[in-house]
Amino acid sequence: MTEKTPQQQTDLPNAWNPADEEAALYQRWVDAGYFTADASSDKPPFTIVLPPPNVTGSLHMGHALNHTVMDALTRRRRMQGYEVLWLPGMDHAGIATQNVVERQLANEGVSRHDLGRERFVERVWEWKAEYGGKILDQMRRLGDGVDWSRERFTMDETLSRAVQTMFKKLYDDGLIYRAERIINWCPRCHTALSDIEVDHSDDDGELVSIRYGDADAAIVVATTRAETMLGDTAVAVHPDDERYAHLVGTEVELPLTGRRIPIVADKHVDPEFGTGAVKVTPAHDPNDFEIGRRHDLPMLSIMDERAVITAHGPFEGMDRFEARPAVVAALREQGRIVAEKRPYVHAVGHCSRCDTVVEPRLSLQWWVKVEPLARAAGDAVRDGRTKVHPPELAKRYFDWVDNMHDWTISRQLWWGHRIPVWYGPDGETVCVGPDEQPPSGEGWHQDPDVLDTWFSSGLWPFSTMGWPEQSADLAKFYPTSVLSTGYDILFFWVARMMMFGLYAMDEVQPFDHIYLHGLIRDANGKKMSKSRGNVIDPLDWMDRFGADATRFTLARGANPGADMALAEEWAAGSRNFCTKLWNATRFAIMNGATVATPLPAAEDLTEADRWILGRLAAVVSEVDELLEDFQFAKATNALYHFTWDELCDWYLELAKVQFSGDKAEGTRAVLGHALDTVLRLLHPFIPFITERLWTTLTGGEGESLVVAQWPSADALPVADATADARITDVQKLVTEIRRFRSDQGLKPGQRVTTRLSGPGFAALAGHEEAIRSLARLGAPGDDFAATASLEVSLASGAATVEVDTSGTIDVAAERKRLEKDLAVAEKELRQTEGKLGNQAFLDKAPAEVVDKIRVRRDTAAADIERITARLEALPS
């Protein structure tokens, strides 16, 4: 046996404790200015603007995923020599913030109307100063390498100037107008909502079929909102529907009202749906509104802003949900109800802020004429100026921008950018730019509405850099390099930024690449929600597992455009990976691994040394290629398996043997350089632990991994085919021996006398000490007598393994252990086969979940076969 190498001292503690180190490491990076971008630098720029979280928000798993991706992108580019700007900031979140402050006021017994507009807005600013921006502090915990010196807020003076400039420019170009149209209306928040602010769910309701008219002139319509019939101004049928051809152009009496309404023909009607006839309520349905415009129908609003019925009659003053059964009861009394179906599940829109059912409502609002803007946004992707990742999601983008409707941008709120339009006493309308004085005098007043939050956030890529001023930041860092965001807001925020960026910046796209990640789901593929109780809090994970483990878990699931199933055991697995990396690096440093010594020439290295360097070069190339294609999951999986399987489990164990050989110094240098490279590659994903290990490994010579050079495969030795083949044979032989030992009932740490022979082993004679060490094999004596043998087929020939297990196995205990293992395997097989035989489960579960269960089933079946064979081989 060789003597062990004396261990050296290291300032690394026995274990990595994230809570003790993360905050200090992050503050050191910020204080050193590593994240502060220099607009005067001659380095190539790389820019990401943070999708601005709501000022009311806190970090959730979707944020944590996106921030991990952005931090990985920017950290890598910084290491590659780019001048990196990752610009942070927050959105004022009009509705959400106003609701928060209004609830606060309600607790004080006052309303915003009691305060008045000016004082209420002051209160919102006070709330923002005291409570807003919690998420920014949480970003520090996650390790976000953002440029805090450039933090922005959509209500900042400079960004407000940009908003007013953009409104004025669009208005003057005829792309902003005021008109009465159907909008999403929240009766609780008393404001219009954009589509992104409406959550749709399948709710239980009722479908009521109502007969309008009598005898041959009768026509039946169906509705889930019976109360809206009070505002009907027509019945529509398809022009080619022969059933109703004789009625088109006639009138029918609208029940309960005494009004007569026309029957019109319109191609929008689906003759196959229901009765093929639809009631038309232009003031309370977007499709009906369009039918009303085409046929010049009256548009009767029957509800006020609280969704209370205003139509004269017995229902006046009723809430819409109170009026609905009352209207049905009145119709039933008249014999007008043909059919009722309940429960009837249908899609219902809810306000995303207060969960109130949204009411489509005819309203006078400000609109953006999107057609020319959307066409330009589509062209920028079609001609390749902006690339979508994954490419298959570009179709969704085109489906949206090619069919976009005009966008309502006014909100009936007090918190936000007020519309810069003044009205005069004689009907004058004046739009005012930021450098213009608004009109004054008796009778002049400003429009009371504010702009949709998405209007100001649509300017984010360039307003944050000083536009409309031609600033140094704008010249250096625009267009931005990558927009990383969830595919779920591709239609809303991404399209708006594309439209505004191309319009304001002379057709220069706001970003070169759009990376779209999926949504976070639970381990069973279900959407996370508080009602299901399956929400995972990233702050909880960071407390328990550390920021690095949380980030690494998310990165390993980040396949472009694909939803991610997430479970706590995966975070625990990532923590174990960090522990493995910590222990391996600490052991290596204590045993002399160094980056100070240059790598020796190939002929002065062992085959194991040459093998790991070749594998290292390959993984550097692989990771580079994957990250350029935004394949974060594949890149981190490649790093995980190389680090754990090849570097730690194989090379480090081989190095332990070599530390006492004549090429020990070369091995220490190789191990040091391999760890140096791996820590650099892993840094964008797990920045804290890699920084702590790397600064210790480099003995203080390395300033920080944040500004260290990204590895290059070209700087590493080329692969050695002979060394690769030899170490592959060593791995196969040791693996088969370990499996053979397990089948013989030998404990993992138990040494067993073994004879190795055959041409395959002869080719590996130089690795015998390592093989015996890794497989826990003792040397045979003169009286050696084999009780079991194994033949392993290697590239260099067959190797024979003979072991003497006499006296090493407790047969009774081994039989008991195997029978217990067999029961576990049989239970696993039953459970997995049960799931795979359940068609309902297969229809709902994500493909990756089903694939994992199939692997578990196959593993269980193989375990049963192996264990049964071992039981049969035991002595009776």
Order of alpha helices (4+ residues) and beta strands (2+ residues): alpha-beta-alpha-beta-beta-alpha-alpha-alpha-alpha-beta-alpha-beta-beta-beta-beta-beta-beta-beta-beta-alpha-alpha-beta-beta-alpha-beta-alpha-beta-beta-beta-beta-beta-beta-alpha-alpha-alpha-beta-alpha-beta-beta-alpha-alpha-beta-alpha-alpha-alpha-alpha-alpha-alpha-alpha-beta-alpha-alpha-beta-beta-beta-alpha-alpha-alpha
